[in-house]
Amino acid sequence: TEKIHVPSENTTQTNKDDLGNEMIYIEFSPEAKERKATYSFDLVRKEIKAPKFAEEEDFDTIEYEEYLSSSNLMPLDGKIKELSDEITKGKETWEDKALAIHEWIFENMVRNDDVTGCGLGDVESTLVSLDGKCTDIGSVNIALLRAAGIPAREIFGVRLKDESGVSDVTKSQHCWVEYYQPGTGWVTTDVADVLRAVLYEDLEKDGEEAQKIKEFYFGNLDAVRVGLTTGRDLTLVPEQEAPFVNQFGYPYAEVDGEPLDFYNPEEFIYTITFEKAE
C-alpha cells in the first residue's frame, strides 16, 4: 500500500525513467503555506538465496548495453580494463570471473568510514586509495565486471533495522551489486558489506567468520534492506537543472536550479523511518 500526501496547492507527479526508476516529482508553490511531503509504503522483506547456476548461454549484448557501458565516474578502459583482464585471466565461466573479482576486492580493499555518505563511486580514485564505502566499492566491482564483458548494475536503497518500534533510518542508505549470469539471470553480490563486517566486527580476513560472510554475499542477500533505484548519470523526470544525478539513492531537490546537499538531511530536512510489523 502506497500513500503520498502533499498540500493541494503544490504540483505532484509520479514518473518513471528509462531504467524503470519510479519517482515522485513535487513542485512547491512559492505561495504554499506548507512545503512538506510524505510518502509511505508497506513491504515484505525476503532473504535472497543463491541460485543454482544453469548452463551458460548466449545473450543479446544490445539488450544489456546499459549494463555494459561506462559512465562519468566509471570508465572501463585503460588501467581498469587491464586490472579486470589480470583478475579474470584463465577463468572460463562468467561465474568464475565474477567470483574472482569478488575475491580480489575482498583481499585488496577496505571500508573507510570517513567517506561522506555512501561515497561518490569514482572508480579511478578508489582504485588508488583502495578504500571507501558501498558506492565506491560497488562501483569498482561493476567497472571490473563490465570491463570483463559481464553486465552489472548497482541497486541503491536503505538498510532497515530488525527491531520493534519506529526506527530512524535516514542515514542508513546502502547499495549492492547485481551481475547478469547467462542462463540463470541477475545474481546479487555485496562485497562492500563483507568489508563493513570486517571493520565493524574486527575480523581477520583469513579468519573463518570473514570467509563465511564473503561466501554468503556472493549470490545471497539478507532481508534487512529495501532496493529503490538503479543507474548512474541519471536524468530525472521531469529533467533536473543539474547536468546529471550521479546516483538516486537519496531524495533529490533543487531550489532555483541549484541542487541541495542530499548527504546533509539536517539542512535538506528529510527523514526516513521504518516500523517493523508485529
N, C-alpha and C positions, 0 to 999 in steps of 0.2 A: 504494500500500500504506500503510495507516494502522495505527499501533501506539500503544496507550495503556497506560502502566504506572503503577499506583497501589498502594501497600501494601494488602493484602487487608482489613485492619481498618477501612478507610475506605469511605465511600459514593461510588459513581460512577454517573453517568447521562449519556447522550448525548441531547440535546434539540434541538428546532427551534422558533423563534418564528414569528409570523405573516408575517414578511418573508422567511422561508426561511433565516435565520441559524442555522447549526448551532453548538452549544456543548457543551462537556464540563463538567458540574457535578460538583464534588468537595466532599464534606463530611468534613473531617478529624476523627476521633475525638479527644476530649480525652486519651484514654489511648494514642493512637498513638505508637509509638516512632520512626516516621519520617513526616514530613509533606512528602513530595516526590512530585511527579507529573511524568511525561514524556509528551510527545505528539510523534510524528514521522510524516511522510508524504512520499511521492515525488510529484513533479510534473514536467510537461513545459511549459516556457516557450515561448510563441509571441508574436511581434510581431503587433499588430493593425493591419491595413491599413484605410485609409479606405474606406468602402463607396461603391458607385456609387449615388447618391441616386435613388430611384424617384419617380414622380409622387406628390405628397402626396395623402392621402385622409382621409376622416373617421375618427375613432376614438372609442371609448367612454370618456368622461371619468370615469365611475364606476369603471371597471376601473383607471384610473390615479390615482384620488383621493388615494392615499397620497403620490404624487409631485407633487401639485399643492397640497399643504397646508402651512400654516405650522407652526412648532414654537417652543419656548420662546425660542431664540436666533435664530430665523429668521422674523421677521414678513414679511408680503407686502403690507402696506398702507402708507398714509402716504407718507413720502419714498421708500421703496423702490419702491413702485408708480409714483410719479412719475418716478423715475430710469429705471426699466425702460421706461416709455412714451416717455421722451425718447430713450433709446438706440435703441429699435426703431422710432421714428417713420418712416413711409414705407417700411418693409421689409414686403414682401408675403408671403414664404415663411418657414416655420419655420427653414429652413437659414440664410436671410439674417439673421433675428432672432438666432439663436444665435451666428452669426459676429460680428454687431455687438456683442453682449455680450462675447464672447471678446476682440475688439479693444479695447473700452473698458477692460476690466480690465488688459489688457497696457499700454495707454497711460497709465493713471491710478494703478496700484498698484505697490508694490514688495515684495519679500520682506524680512522683518525677522528676522534670526537670533537676536535677543534674546528672542523669544517662547518660552515654555515648551512643550516637546513639539511637537505639530503645531498648537497653538493651540486655542482654545475654539470658534471658529466663531460668535462673536457678531457678527451682520451689522451691526447699527446702530453699534456702536462701531468696527468695522473700516472702515465707510464714512466715519467721522470721521477716523481715522488714515491710512486708505488704505495700510496695510501689514499684514503678518502672515505666517503660514506656510500650509501647504497646506489645513488645515481652515478657516482664516479666509478665504483666497482662494476656495477651493472653495465655501464657504457663500454668499459674495457671488454667485458665479456661479449657484448653484442658486436663490437667492432671486430674482435678476433674471429667470432663465428662468421660474420658476414664476409670478412676477408678470405675465409676458407670456403666461401660459396654456400654457406648454410643460412637460410632465412632465420632472423631472430628479431625479437621486439621486447621492449620494456612494458611492464604493467605498473602503473602508478596508482597508489591507493593509500589506505590508512590501516595501521596496526591497531586492532581492537584489544581491549582488556578482558580477561576472563574472570570477572568478579561481579558480584551483585551490586545493584545501585547504579546511579549515573556516574559515568567516568568521563573526565575531560581528556579527549584525545586530539586536541588542537595541534599539538606538536608531535604527533605520532605518525607522520607521513612515512611511507616506505615504498620501495619499488623492487620488483624482482624481474626475472628474465624468462621468456619462453623461446625455445627454438623449434623449428619445424623438422620433424623426423619423417621422411617419405615412407608412406605405408602405415604409419602409426598416428601422425597428427602432431599437434603442439605439445611439447614437453616442458614442464616447469623446472627451473633451476634457481637457486638463490645462494650463491657462494658469499654474497655480502652478509647474509645472516649467519653464515658459518663463522666469518671473521668477527662479526659482532659478538658471537658466543665466546670465541677465543679471548677477546678482550675483556668482556664483562665477567666471565667465569674464570678468568686467569688460567686458561688451558694451555697445555703444551701441544703444539701442532702434531707432533708424532705420538701423542698420547691416545689411548683407546677412546676416550669420550669425544675428543675433537674429530677423530677419524669417523666415528659413528655419525656425528652431526653432518660431516662433509658428505658421507654416503647418502644420508637421508635427503639432503637438499639437492640431490641430483635426481629429479623425477617426482619427488614428493613435495608436499607443501602443507604446513599446518593450517588450522582453521581460524586462527586469531587475526584475520585480515580481510579487507574487502577491496577488490580491484575496481578502479573508477575510470581510468583513461589509459591511452597508449599513444605513442608517437612523439617525435621531436620536430622542432621548427614549425610549430603549428600555426595555421591561420584559423582563427575562431570565426563563428557565425553568429551575428554579422562580424565583419573583419575589424580587428583592433587597429588602433593608430600605430602602435609599436610595430617594427618590421616583422617580427615573428615571436612566438612564445616558445621558449626553449623546451619546457615541459609543462603539462597541465595537471600536475598532481596537487596543486594548491588552488584556492579561489583566485580569480584574476579580476582586477578592476583598474580603470583609468579615470582620472579626473582632469578635464581639459586636455585630453590627449596624452597625458603623462601616466605611465603605469605606477601603481602603488607597490610597495615592497611586500610581496606576499610572505616573505620569510619573517616578517615582523607583525604578527597578529594583534599585538597590543596597539599599534598605530593604525594598521589596516582596520582593526576592530572586527574580528570574526572569531567564532568558537565552533568547535566540532565536538559533540558529545555522543556517547554511546551508552545504551542501557540494555543489559542482558535480561532476556525474558526469563521468568521463573518457570 
